[in-house]
């Protein structure tokens, strides 16, 4: 949806450096000796910034690199049909999601274990009039909303929803956030309350960060990454990253959509989740120094074309404390795995349903689970 710019603010010599601090383009080091050596990191000077305020100025705080100019564009829907709201100053629709509440699907893993694709998991639709758009321009950020509301309401909402912390762009409110463009330094982070959900739409992005996960979900209820139709997206970390994955989540994480995603985990796992990791569709390629896909509680794949290359396991779920967790469930899609350890490793259960295409080349076991295993004869 086209937007008319209502107001512009410049944050001179501050925000670009905050995004660049400690981050840069990382070398790609795939598994099985196919990688190039990561390049040396550049040295940067320091300045200070912590957040974007309603007045469009930068408040000082955490150390960051100085230099550059970034604008925040506050726009409204000038063409088509803007969001319909009863109170023109009410921005609550920005936290509402567009999905069919009756689309929930449940799957039986074992007699005691079930998994599901909730209505939120299956949500691929989004409306820019109900979203916040983050345009990344290499080292900066333009923010727009499709809301037909006043400048002041937009400013107040954005100053609450988007907070800068060093090199992190922190999202703090539920809602749909659309990412476009490139960011050669910095992290996109979600930090919500226990009931908050976020849909992060990747619509042609190239994100890299050497000091941490370019995309991380630190707190909240659930996270959803939607790969926009026809989009090509790249995410890579670096050798100095201390995160557990290039895409890292401490909350339930689902990936859906019809676009493509390429993930390069130079230091640790490719896509790593401390809770349940689900992939519903999309074209996804992951290269990782350790595990390509890891979900501590579970890994569930229900579709998509997925290519994994790793120096540890291709897919891993390893939670031992809960008899209903630590499982891998594959029910649809095409999965190609090249691993230096196990192809697929689980603790409580490992189930592959008929109709799932799995090609594995590994140096240890193709399927490794000491407990319940159910695999079609054609894959044994």
Secondary structure, 3 states (H helix, E strand, C coil): CCEEEEEEEEEECCHHHHHHCCCCCCCCCCCCCCCCCCCCCCCCCCEECCEECCCCCEECCCEECCCCEEEEEEEEECCCCCCCCCCCCCCHHHHCCCCCCCCCEEEECCCCCEEEECCCCCCCCCCHHHEEEEEEEECCEEEEECCCCCHHHHHHHHHHHEEEECCEEEECCCEEEEEEEEECCCEEEEECCCCCEEEEEEEEEEEECCCCCCEEEEECCEEEEEECCCCEEEEECCCCCCCCEEEEECCEEEEEECCEEEEEECCCEEEEECCEEEECCCEEEEEECCCCEEECCEEEECCCEEEEEECCCCEECCCCCCCCCCEEEECCCEEEEEECCCCEECCCEEEECCCCEEEEEECCCCEECCCEEECCHHHC
